[in-house]
Amino acid sequence: MIRSQVDGAFNGWEGDTVVQLVDGQVWQQVEYWYHYHYAYMPKVTITNDGGHRMLVEGMPRAVRVERLK
């Protein structure tokens, strides 16, 4: 499990959203789901249960992601 924070503004999921975390990790959405939600530096939790899922604070559910960096 990874706990971190978005580096800057988060505008929700758009289908292929790239999220940079404050620790330098970069993750990209790989599951299509659209949901707008603006937050500044929200906390995130990434779990790995057969695939990585990112739950962003304030969002109703986790989304599948893959690590780019």
mmCIF file of the N, C-alpha and C atoms, coordinates in Angstrom:
data_MODEL
# 
_entry.id   MODEL 
# 
loop_
_atom_site.group_PDB 
_atom_site.id 
_atom_site.type_symbol 
_atom_site.label_atom_id 
_atom_site.label_alt_id 
_atom_site.label_comp_id 
_atom_site.label_asym_id 
_atom_site.label_entity_id 
_atom_site.label_seq_id 
_atom_site.pdbx_PDB_ins_code 
_atom_site.Cartn_x 
_atom_site.Cartn_y 
_atom_site.Cartn_z 
_atom_site.occupancy 
_atom_site.B_iso_or_equiv 
_atom_site.pdbx_formal_charge 
_atom_site.auth_seq_id 
_atom_site.auth_comp_id 
_atom_site.auth_asym_id 
_atom_site.auth_atom_id 
_atom_site.pdbx_PDB_model_num 
ATOM 1   N N  . MET A 1 1  ? 0.851   -1.176 0.000   1.00 0.00 ? 1  MET A N  1 
ATOM 2   C CA . MET A 1 1  ? 0.000   0.000  0.000   1.00 0.00 ? 1  MET A CA 1 
ATOM 3   C C  . MET A 1 1  ? 0.897   1.240  0.000   1.00 0.00 ? 1  MET A C  1 
ATOM 4   N N  . ILE A 1 2  ? 0.524   2.192  -0.816  1.00 0.00 ? 2  ILE A N  1 
ATOM 5   C CA . ILE A 1 2  ? 1.253   3.461  -0.899  1.00 0.00 ? 2  ILE A CA 1 
ATOM 6   C C  . ILE A 1 2  ? 0.311   4.569  -0.449  1.00 0.00 ? 2  ILE A C  1 
ATOM 7   N N  . ARG A 1 3  ? 0.797   5.414  0.431   1.00 0.00 ? 3  ARG A N  1 
ATOM 8   C CA . ARG A 1 3  ? 0.029   6.595  0.844   1.00 0.00 ? 3  ARG A CA 1 
ATOM 9   C C  . ARG A 1 3  ? 0.861   7.808  0.491   1.00 0.00 ? 3  ARG A C  1 
ATOM 10  N N  . SER A 1 4  ? 0.251   8.736  -0.221  1.00 0.00 ? 4  SER A N  1 
ATOM 11  C CA . SER A 1 4  ? 0.969   9.926  -0.646  1.00 0.00 ? 4  SER A CA 1 
ATOM 12  C C  . SER A 1 4  ? -0.030  11.059 -0.843  1.00 0.00 ? 4  SER A C  1 
ATOM 13  N N  . GLN A 1 5  ? 0.360   12.011 -1.679  1.00 0.00 ? 5  GLN A N  1 
ATOM 14  C CA . GLN A 1 5  ? -0.470  13.191 -1.905  1.00 0.00 ? 5  GLN A CA 1 
ATOM 15  C C  . GLN A 1 5  ? -0.218  13.667 -3.330  1.00 0.00 ? 5  GLN A C  1 
ATOM 16  N N  . VAL A 1 6  ? -1.256  14.155 -3.995  1.00 0.00 ? 6  VAL A N  1 
ATOM 17  C CA . VAL A 1 6  ? -1.115  14.701 -5.344  1.00 0.00 ? 6  VAL A CA 1 
ATOM 18  C C  . VAL A 1 6  ? -0.262  15.964 -5.270  1.00 0.00 ? 6  VAL A C  1 
ATOM 19  N N  . ASP A 1 7  ? 0.639   16.108 -6.231  1.00 0.00 ? 7  ASP A N  1 
ATOM 20  C CA . ASP A 1 7  ? 1.501   17.285 -6.296  1.00 0.00 ? 7  ASP A CA 1 
ATOM 21  C C  . ASP A 1 7  ? 0.780   18.372 -7.099  1.00 0.00 ? 7  ASP A C  1 
ATOM 22  N N  . GLY A 1 8  ? -0.025  19.171 -6.428  1.00 0.00 ? 8  GLY A N  1 
ATOM 23  C CA . GLY A 1 8  ? -0.762  20.245 -7.091  1.00 0.00 ? 8  GLY A CA 1 
ATOM 24  C C  . GLY A 1 8  ? -2.249  19.960 -7.171  1.00 0.00 ? 8  GLY A C  1 
ATOM 25  N N  . ALA A 1 9  ? -2.871  20.496 -8.217  1.00 0.00 ? 9  ALA A N  1 
ATOM 26  C CA . ALA A 1 9  ? -4.322  20.384 -8.387  1.00 0.00 ? 9  ALA A CA 1 
ATOM 27  C C  . ALA A 1 9  ? -4.712  19.043 -8.984  1.00 0.00 ? 9  ALA A C  1 
ATOM 28  N N  . PHE A 1 10 ? -5.858  18.539 -8.553  1.00 0.00 ? 10 PHE A N  1 
ATOM 29  C CA . PHE A 1 10 ? -6.465  17.331 -9.101  1.00 0.00 ? 10 PHE A CA 1 
ATOM 30  C C  . PHE A 1 10 ? -7.848  17.726 -9.591  1.00 0.00 ? 10 PHE A C  1 
ATOM 31  N N  . ASN A 1 11 ? -8.158  17.379 -10.852 1.00 0.00 ? 11 ASN A N  1 
ATOM 32  C CA . ASN A 1 11 ? -9.440  17.763 -11.449 1.00 0.00 ? 11 ASN A CA 1 
ATOM 33  C C  . ASN A 1 11 ? -10.360 16.587 -11.717 1.00 0.00 ? 11 ASN A C  1 
ATOM 34  N N  . GLY A 1 12 ? -10.057 15.442 -11.115 1.00 0.00 ? 12 GLY A N  1 
ATOM 35  C CA . GLY A 1 12 ? -10.899 14.270 -11.314 1.00 0.00 ? 12 GLY A CA 1 
ATOM 36  C C  . GLY A 1 12 ? -10.324 13.347 -12.371 1.00 0.00 ? 12 GLY A C  1 
ATOM 37  N N  . TRP A 1 13 ? -11.096 12.338 -12.720 1.00 0.00 ? 13 TRP A N  1 
ATOM 38  C CA . TRP A 1 13 ? -10.689 11.328 -13.697 1.00 0.00 ? 13 TRP A CA 1 
ATOM 39  C C  . TRP A 1 13 ? -11.322 11.619 -15.046 1.00 0.00 ? 13 TRP A C  1 
ATOM 40  N N  . GLU A 1 14 ? -10.522 11.558 -16.119 1.00 0.00 ? 14 GLU A N  1 
ATOM 41  C CA . GLU A 1 14 ? -11.016 11.871 -17.463 1.00 0.00 ? 14 GLU A CA 1 
ATOM 42  C C  . GLU A 1 14 ? -10.860 10.717 -18.443 1.00 0.00 ? 14 GLU A C  1 
ATOM 43  N N  . GLY A 1 15 ? -10.365 9.572  -17.987 1.00 0.00 ? 15 GLY A N  1 
ATOM 44  C CA . GLY A 1 15 ? -10.202 8.428  -18.878 1.00 0.00 ? 15 GLY A CA 1 
ATOM 45  C C  . GLY A 1 15 ? -8.762  7.997  -19.007 1.00 0.00 ? 15 GLY A C  1 
ATOM 46  N N  . ASP A 1 16 ? -7.835  8.957  -19.083 1.00 0.00 ? 16 ASP A N  1 
ATOM 47  C CA . ASP A 1 16 ? -6.408  8.639  -19.172 1.00 0.00 ? 16 ASP A CA 1 
ATOM 48  C C  . ASP A 1 16 ? -5.592  9.638  -18.351 1.00 0.00 ? 16 ASP A C  1 
ATOM 49  N N  . THR A 1 17 ? -6.158  10.078 -17.261 1.00 0.00 ? 17 THR A N  1 
ATOM 50  C CA . THR A 1 17 ? -5.554  11.089 -16.395 1.00 0.00 ? 17 THR A CA 1 
ATOM 51  C C  . THR A 1 17 ? -4.200  10.629 -15.860 1.00 0.00 ? 17 THR A C  1 
ATOM 52  N N  . VAL A 1 18 ? -3.225  11.540 -15.876 1.00 0.00 ? 18 VAL A N  1 
ATOM 53  C CA . VAL A 1 18 ? -1.909  11.287 -15.297 1.00 0.00 ? 18 VAL A CA 1 
ATOM 54  C C  . VAL A 1 18 ? -1.836  12.062 -13.985 1.00 0.00 ? 18 VAL A C  1 
ATOM 55  N N  . VAL A 1 19 ? -1.392  11.382 -12.925 1.00 0.00 ? 19 VAL A N  1 
ATOM 56  C CA . VAL A 1 19 ? -1.325  11.981 -11.598 1.00 0.00 ? 19 VAL A CA 1 
ATOM 57  C C  . VAL A 1 19 ? 0.115   11.936 -11.098 1.00 0.00 ? 19 VAL A C  1 
ATOM 58  N N  . GLN A 1 20 ? 0.660   13.101 -10.760 1.00 0.00 ? 20 GLN A N  1 
ATOM 59  C CA . GLN A 1 20 ? 1.995   13.159 -10.178 1.00 0.00 ? 20 GLN A CA 1 
ATOM 60  C C  . GLN A 1 20 ? 1.861   13.337 -8.676  1.00 0.00 ? 20 GLN A C  1 
ATOM 61  N N  . LEU A 1 21 ? 2.619   12.533 -7.931  1.00 0.00 ? 21 LEU A N  1 
ATOM 62  C CA . LEU A 1 21 ? 2.582   12.588 -6.484  1.00 0.00 ? 21 LEU A CA 1 
ATOM 63  C C  . LEU A 1 21 ? 3.754   13.403 -5.946  1.00 0.00 ? 21 LEU A C  1 
ATOM 64  N N  . VAL A 1 22 ? 3.638   13.870 -4.716  1.00 0.00 ? 22 VAL A N  1 
ATOM 65  C CA . VAL A 1 22 ? 4.675   14.719 -4.123  1.00 0.00 ? 22 VAL A CA 1 
ATOM 66  C C  . VAL A 1 22 ? 6.012   14.001 -3.980  1.00 0.00 ? 22 VAL A C  1 
ATOM 67  N N  . ASP A 1 23 ? 6.015   12.676 -3.950  1.00 0.00 ? 23 ASP A N  1 
ATOM 68  C CA . ASP A 1 23 ? 7.272   11.926 -3.830  1.00 0.00 ? 23 ASP A CA 1 
ATOM 69  C C  . ASP A 1 23 ? 7.909   11.636 -5.191  1.00 0.00 ? 23 ASP A C  1 
ATOM 70  N N  . GLY A 1 24 ? 7.349   12.185 -6.275  1.00 0.00 ? 24 GLY A N  1 
ATOM 71  C CA . GLY A 1 24 ? 7.920   12.021 -7.607  1.00 0.00 ? 24 GLY A CA 1 
ATOM 72  C C  . GLY A 1 24 ? 7.320   10.896 -8.428  1.00 0.00 ? 24 GLY A C  1 
ATOM 73  N N  . GLN A 1 25 ? 6.520   10.032 -7.822  1.00 0.00 ? 25 GLN A N  1 
ATOM 74  C CA . GLN A 1 25 ? 5.882   8.959  -8.584  1.00 0.00 ? 25 GLN A CA 1 
ATOM 75  C C  . GLN A 1 25 ? 4.855   9.552  -9.544  1.00 0.00 ? 25 GLN A C  1 
ATOM 76  N N  . VAL A 1 26 ? 4.719   8.898  -10.704 1.00 0.00 ? 26 VAL A N  1 
ATOM 77  C CA . VAL A 1 26 ? 3.738   9.323  -11.704 1.00 0.00 ? 26 VAL A CA 1 
ATOM 78  C C  . VAL A 1 26 ? 2.897   8.107  -12.069 1.00 0.00 ? 26 VAL A C  1 
ATOM 79  N N  . TRP A 1 27 ? 1.585   8.261  -12.018 1.00 0.00 ? 27 TRP A N  1 
ATOM 80  C CA . TRP A 1 27 ? 0.640   7.183  -12.288 1.00 0.00 ? 27 TRP A CA 1 
ATOM 81  C C  . TRP A 1 27 ? -0.354  7.624  -13.346 1.00 0.00 ? 27 TRP A C  1 
ATOM 82  N N  . GLN A 1 28 ? -0.785  6.674  -14.186 1.00 0.00 ? 28 GLN A N  1 
ATOM 83  C CA . GLN A 1 28 ? -1.787  6.980  -15.214 1.00 0.00 ? 28 GLN A CA 1 
ATOM 84  C C  . GLN A 1 28 ? -2.997  6.076  -15.063 1.00 0.00 ? 28 GLN A C  1 
ATOM 85  N N  . GLN A 1 29 ? -4.151  6.669  -15.241 1.00 0.00 ? 29 GLN A N  1 
ATOM 86  C CA . GLN A 1 29 ? -5.425  5.954  -15.193 1.00 0.00 ? 29 GLN A CA 1 
ATOM 87  C C  . GLN A 1 29 ? -5.489  4.975  -16.371 1.00 0.00 ? 29 GLN A C  1 
ATOM 88  N N  . VAL A 1 30 ? -5.839  3.715  -16.118 1.00 0.00 ? 30 VAL A N  1 
ATOM 89  C CA . VAL A 1 30 ? -5.957  2.716  -17.187 1.00 0.00 ? 30 VAL A CA 1 
ATOM 90  C C  . VAL A 1 30 ? -7.365  2.132  -17.285 1.00 0.00 ? 30 VAL A C  1 
ATOM 91  N N  . GLU A 1 31 ? -8.232  2.552  -16.414 1.00 0.00 ? 31 GLU A N  1 
ATOM 92  C CA . GLU A 1 31 ? -9.635  2.114  -16.424 1.00 0.00 ? 31 GLU A CA 1 
ATOM 93  C C  . GLU A 1 31 ? -10.474 3.342  -16.762 1.00 0.00 ? 31 GLU A C  1 
ATOM 94  N N  . TYR A 1 32 ? -11.313 3.234  -17.806 1.00 0.00 ? 32 TYR A N  1 
ATOM 95  C CA . TYR A 1 32 ? -12.088 4.420  -18.156 1.00 0.00 ? 32 TYR A CA 1 
ATOM 96  C C  . TYR A 1 32 ? -13.157 4.677  -17.103 1.00 0.00 ? 32 TYR A C  1 
ATOM 97  N N  . TRP A 1 33 ? -13.127 5.875  -16.590 1.00 0.00 ? 33 TRP A N  1 
ATOM 98  C CA . TRP A 1 33 ? -14.162 6.367  -15.684 1.00 0.00 ? 33 TRP A CA 1 
ATOM 99  C C  . TRP A 1 33 ? -14.024 7.873  -15.653 1.00 0.00 ? 33 TRP A C  1 
ATOM 100 N N  . TYR A 1 34 ? -15.124 8.584  -15.834 1.00 0.00 ? 34 TYR A N  1 
ATOM 101 C CA . TYR A 1 34 ? -15.097 10.045 -15.806 1.00 0.00 ? 34 TYR A CA 1 
ATOM 102 C C  . TYR A 1 34 ? -15.836 10.520 -14.561 1.00 0.00 ? 34 TYR A C  1 
ATOM 103 N N  . HIS A 1 35 ? -15.154 11.372 -13.815 1.00 0.00 ? 35 HIS A N  1 
ATOM 104 C CA . HIS A 1 35 ? -15.788 11.980 -12.647 1.00 0.00 ? 35 HIS A CA 1 
ATOM 105 C C  . HIS A 1 35 ? -15.023 13.246 -12.313 1.00 0.00 ? 35 HIS A C  1 
ATOM 106 N N  . TYR A 1 36 ? -15.682 14.393 -12.399 1.00 0.00 ? 36 TYR A N  1 
ATOM 107 C CA . TYR A 1 36 ? -15.015 15.659 -12.092 1.00 0.00 ? 36 TYR A CA 1 
ATOM 108 C C  . TYR A 1 36 ? -15.051 15.920 -10.592 1.00 0.00 ? 36 TYR A C  1 
ATOM 109 N N  . HIS A 1 37 ? -13.887 16.289 -10.079 1.00 0.00 ? 37 HIS A N  1 
ATOM 110 C CA . HIS A 1 37 ? -13.796 16.684 -8.670  1.00 0.00 ? 37 HIS A CA 1 
ATOM 111 C C  . HIS A 1 37 ? -12.519 17.498 -8.515  1.00 0.00 ? 37 HIS A C  1 
ATOM 112 N N  . TYR A 1 38 ? -12.640 18.757 -8.171  1.00 0.00 ? 38 TYR A N  1 
ATOM 113 C CA . TYR A 1 38 ? -11.459 19.587 -7.980  1.00 0.00 ? 38 TYR A CA 1 
ATOM 114 C C  . TYR A 1 38 ? -11.000 19.505 -6.526  1.00 0.00 ? 38 TYR A C  1 
ATOM 115 N N  . ALA A 1 39 ? -9.705  19.301 -6.363  1.00 0.00 ? 39 ALA A N  1 
ATOM 116 C CA . ALA A 1 39 ? -9.101  19.316 -5.027  1.00 0.00 ? 39 ALA A CA 1 
ATOM 117 C C  . ALA A 1 39 ? -7.649  19.743 -5.178  1.00 0.00 ? 39 ALA A C  1 
ATOM 118 N N  . TYR A 1 40 ? -7.132  20.451 -4.205  1.00 0.00 ? 40 TYR A N  1 
ATOM 119 C CA . TYR A 1 40 ? -5.738  20.868 -4.228  1.00 0.00 ? 40 TYR A CA 1 
ATOM 120 C C  . TYR A 1 40 ? -4.934  19.990 -3.278  1.00 0.00 ? 40 TYR A C  1 
ATOM 121 N N  . MET A 1 41 ? -3.995  19.261 -3.839  1.00 0.00 ? 41 MET A N  1 
ATOM 122 C CA . MET A 1 41 ? -3.108  18.349 -3.114  1.00 0.00 ? 41 MET A CA 1 
ATOM 123 C C  . MET A 1 41 ? -3.852  17.338 -2.228  1.00 0.00 ? 41 MET A C  1 
ATOM 124 N N  . PRO A 1 42 ? -4.850  16.633 -2.794  1.00 0.00 ? 42 PRO A N  1 
ATOM 125 C CA . PRO A 1 42 ? -5.562  15.638 -1.988  1.00 0.00 ? 42 PRO A CA 1 
ATOM 126 C C  . PRO A 1 42 ? -4.666  14.444 -1.667  1.00 0.00 ? 42 PRO A C  1 
ATOM 127 N N  . LYS A 1 43 ? -4.984  13.760 -0.599  1.00 0.00 ? 43 LYS A N  1 
ATOM 128 C CA . LYS A 1 43 ? -4.268  12.539 -0.222  1.00 0.00 ? 43 LYS A CA 1 
ATOM 129 C C  . LYS A 1 43 ? -4.713  11.410 -1.136  1.00 0.00 ? 43 LYS A C  1 
ATOM 130 N N  . VAL A 1 44 ? -3.802  10.460 -1.391  1.00 0.00 ? 44 VAL A N  1 
ATOM 131 C CA . VAL A 1 44 ? -4.133  9.290  -2.206  1.00 0.00 ? 44 VAL A CA 1 
ATOM 132 C C  . VAL A 1 44 ? -3.664  8.028  -1.493  1.00 0.00 ? 44 VAL A C  1 
ATOM 133 N N  . THR A 1 45 ? -4.371  6.943  -1.764  1.00 0.00 ? 45 THR A N  1 
ATOM 134 C CA . THR A 1 45 ? -3.984  5.621  -1.299  1.00 0.00 ? 45 THR A CA 1 
ATOM 135 C C  . THR A 1 45 ? -3.975  4.714  -2.518  1.00 0.00 ? 45 THR A C  1 
ATOM 136 N N  . ILE A 1 46 ? -2.847  4.026  -2.736  1.00 0.00 ? 46 ILE A N  1 
ATOM 137 C CA . ILE A 1 46 ? -2.734  3.096  -3.861  1.00 0.00 ? 46 ILE A CA 1 
ATOM 138 C C  . ILE A 1 46 ? -2.591  1.692  -3.284  1.00 0.00 ? 46 ILE A C  1 
ATOM 139 N N  . THR A 1 47 ? -3.476  0.802  -3.701  1.00 0.00 ? 47 THR A N  1 
ATOM 140 C CA . THR A 1 47 ? -3.426  -0.586 -3.258  1.00 0.00 ? 47 THR A CA 1 
ATOM 141 C C  . THR A 1 47 ? -3.084  -1.478 -4.442  1.00 0.00 ? 47 THR A C  1 
ATOM 142 N N  . ASN A 1 48 ? -2.579  -2.667 -4.137  1.00 0.00 ? 48 ASN A N  1 
ATOM 143 C CA . ASN A 1 48 ? -2.242  -3.628 -5.185  1.00 0.00 ? 48 ASN A CA 1 
ATOM 144 C C  . ASN A 1 48 ? -2.859  -4.964 -4.816  1.00 0.00 ? 48 ASN A C  1 
ATOM 145 N N  . ASP A 1 49 ? -4.012  -5.226 -5.406  1.00 0.00 ? 49 ASP A N  1 
ATOM 146 C CA . ASP A 1 49 ? -4.704  -6.499 -5.166  1.00 0.00 ? 49 ASP A CA 1 
ATOM 147 C C  . ASP A 1 49 ? -4.965  -7.157 -6.521  1.00 0.00 ? 49 ASP A C  1 
ATOM 148 N N  . GLY A 1 50 ? -3.865  -7.512 -7.204  1.00 0.00 ? 50 GLY A N  1 
ATOM 149 C CA . GLY A 1 50 ? -3.988  -8.065 -8.552  1.00 0.00 ? 50 GLY A CA 1 
ATOM 150 C C  . GLY A 1 50 ? -3.962  -6.974 -9.602  1.00 0.00 ? 50 GLY A C  1 
ATOM 151 N N  . GLY A 1 51 ? -3.734  -5.762 -9.210  1.00 0.00 ? 51 GLY A N  1 
ATOM 152 C CA . GLY A 1 51 ? -3.691  -4.574 -10.065 1.00 0.00 ? 51 GLY A CA 1 
ATOM 153 C C  . GLY A 1 51 ? -3.748  -3.353 -9.176  1.00 0.00 ? 51 GLY A C  1 
ATOM 154 N N  . HIS A 1 52 ? -3.056  -2.328 -9.557  1.00 0.00 ? 52 HIS A N  1 
ATOM 155 C CA . HIS A 1 52 ? -3.022  -1.124 -8.721  1.00 0.00 ? 52 HIS A CA 1 
ATOM 156 C C  . HIS A 1 52 ? -4.314  -0.316 -8.851  1.00 0.00 ? 52 HIS A C  1 
ATOM 157 N N  . ARG A 1 53 ? -4.794  0.155  -7.726  1.00 0.00 ? 53 ARG A N  1 
ATOM 158 C CA . ARG A 1 53 ? -5.979  1.016  -7.692  1.00 0.00 ? 53 ARG A CA 1 
ATOM 159 C C  . ARG A 1 53 ? -5.656  2.225  -6.833  1.00 0.00 ? 53 ARG A C  1 
ATOM 160 N N  . MET A 1 54 ? -6.025  3.407  -7.344  1.00 0.00 ? 54 MET A N  1 
ATOM 161 C CA . MET A 1 54 ? -5.771  4.657  -6.627  1.00 0.00 ? 54 MET A CA 1 
ATOM 162 C C  . MET A 1 54 ? -7.087  5.238  -6.135  1.00 0.00 ? 54 MET A C  1 
ATOM 163 N N  . LEU A 1 55 ? -7.132  5.502  -4.843  1.00 0.00 ? 55 LEU A N  1 
ATOM 164 C CA . LEU A 1 55 ? -8.273  6.191  -4.252  1.00 0.00 ? 55 LEU A CA 1 
ATOM 165 C C  . LEU A 1 55 ? -7.807  7.590  -3.875  1.00 0.00 ? 55 LEU A C  1 
ATOM 166 N N  . VAL A 1 56 ? -8.426  8.580  -4.481  1.00 0.00 ? 56 VAL A N  1 
ATOM 167 C CA . VAL A 1 56 ? -8.097  9.977  -4.202  1.00 0.00 ? 56 VAL A CA 1 
ATOM 168 C C  . VAL A 1 56 ? -9.120  10.505 -3.203  1.00 0.00 ? 56 VAL A C  1 
ATOM 169 N N  . GLU A 1 57 ? -8.635  11.191 -2.183  1.00 0.00 ? 57 GLU A N  1 
ATOM 170 C CA . GLU A 1 57 ? -9.490  11.766 -1.153  1.00 0.00 ? 57 GLU A CA 1 
ATOM 171 C C  . GLU A 1 57 ? -10.600 12.607 -1.793  1.00 0.00 ? 57 GLU A C  1 
ATOM 172 N N  . GLY A 1 58 ? -11.840 12.338 -1.417  1.00 0.00 ? 58 GLY A N  1 
ATOM 173 C CA . GLY A 1 58 ? -12.983 13.074 -1.948  1.00 0.00 ? 58 GLY A CA 1 
ATOM 174 C C  . GLY A 1 58 ? -13.661 12.408 -3.127  1.00 0.00 ? 58 GLY A C  1 
ATOM 175 N N  . MET A 1 59 ? -13.046 11.357 -3.695  1.00 0.00 ? 59 MET A N  1 
ATOM 176 C CA . MET A 1 59 ? -13.651 10.644 -4.828  1.00 0.00 ? 59 MET A CA 1 
ATOM 177 C C  . MET A 1 59 ? -14.459 9.467  -4.297  1.00 0.00 ? 59 MET A C  1 
ATOM 178 N N  . PRO A 1 60 ? -15.546 9.085  -5.000  1.00 0.00 ? 60 PRO A N  1 
ATOM 179 C CA . PRO A 1 60 ? -16.407 8.014  -4.494  1.00 0.00 ? 60 PRO A CA 1 
ATOM 180 C C  . PRO A 1 60 ? -15.837 6.607  -4.616  1.00 0.00 ? 60 PRO A C  1 
ATOM 181 N N  . ARG A 1 61 ? -14.819 6.402  -5.485  1.00 0.00 ? 61 ARG A N  1 
ATOM 182 C CA . ARG A 1 61 ? -14.266 5.054  -5.621  1.00 0.00 ? 61 ARG A CA 1 
ATOM 183 C C  . ARG A 1 61 ? -12.844 5.102  -6.163  1.00 0.00 ? 61 ARG A C  1 
ATOM 184 N N  . ALA A 1 62 ? -12.156 3.971  -6.037  1.00 0.00 ? 62 ALA A N  1 
ATOM 185 C CA . ALA A 1 62 ? -10.793 3.834  -6.549  1.00 0.00 ? 62 ALA A CA 1 
ATOM 186 C C  . ALA A 1 62 ? -10.833 3.512  -8.043  1.00 0.00 ? 62 ALA A C  1 
ATOM 187 N N  . VAL A 1 63 ? -9.742  3.869  -8.741  1.00 0.00 ? 63 VAL A N  1 
ATOM 188 C CA . VAL A 1 63 ? -9.626  3.660  -10.183 1.00 0.00 ? 63 VAL A CA 1 
ATOM 189 C C  . VAL A 1 63 ? -8.331  2.891  -10.459 1.00 0.00 ? 63 VAL A C  1 
ATOM 190 N N  . ARG A 1 64 ? -8.367  1.963  -11.433 1.00 0.00 ? 64 ARG A N  1 
ATOM 191 C CA . ARG A 1 64 ? -7.162  1.224  -11.799 1.00 0.00 ? 64 ARG A CA 1 
ATOM 192 C C  . ARG A 1 64 ? -6.151  2.161  -12.447 1.00 0.00 ? 64 ARG A C  1 
ATOM 193 N N  . VAL A 1 65 ? -4.897  2.019  -12.038 1.00 0.00 ? 65 VAL A N  1 
ATOM 194 C CA . VAL A 1 65 ? -3.812  2.864  -12.544 1.00 0.00 ? 65 VAL A CA 1 
ATOM 195 C C  . VAL A 1 65 ? -2.578  2.013  -12.794 1.00 0.00 ? 65 VAL A C  1 
ATOM 196 N N  . GLU A 1 66 ? -1.636  2.562  -13.587 1.00 0.00 ? 66 GLU A N  1 
ATOM 197 C CA . GLU A 1 66 ? -0.330  1.927  -13.764 1.00 0.00 ? 66 GLU A CA 1 
ATOM 198 C C  . GLU A 1 66 ? 0.740   2.987  -13.535 1.00 0.00 ? 66 GLU A C  1 
ATOM 199 N N  . ARG A 1 67 ? 1.872   2.534  -13.014 1.00 0.00 ? 67 ARG A N  1 
ATOM 200 C CA . ARG A 1 67 ? 2.953   3.460  -12.686 1.00 0.00 ? 67 ARG A CA 1 
ATOM 201 C C  . ARG A 1 67 ? 3.780   3.758  -13.929 1.00 0.00 ? 67 ARG A C  1 
ATOM 202 N N  . LEU A 1 68 ? 3.982   5.049  -14.192 1.00 0.00 ? 68 LEU A N  1 
ATOM 203 C CA . LEU A 1 68 ? 4.819   5.481  -15.308 1.00 0.00 ? 68 LEU A CA 1 
ATOM 204 C C  . LEU A 1 68 ? 6.227   5.816  -14.849 1.00 0.00 ? 68 LEU A C  1 
ATOM 205 N N  . LYS A 1 69 ? 6.340   6.310  -13.607 1.00 0.00 ? 69 LYS A N  1 
ATOM 206 C CA . LYS A 1 69 ? 7.648   6.714  -13.079 1.00 0.00 ? 69 LYS A CA 1 
ATOM 207 C C  . LYS A 1 69 ? 7.671   6.522  -11.572 1.00 0.00 ? 69 LYS A C  1 
# 
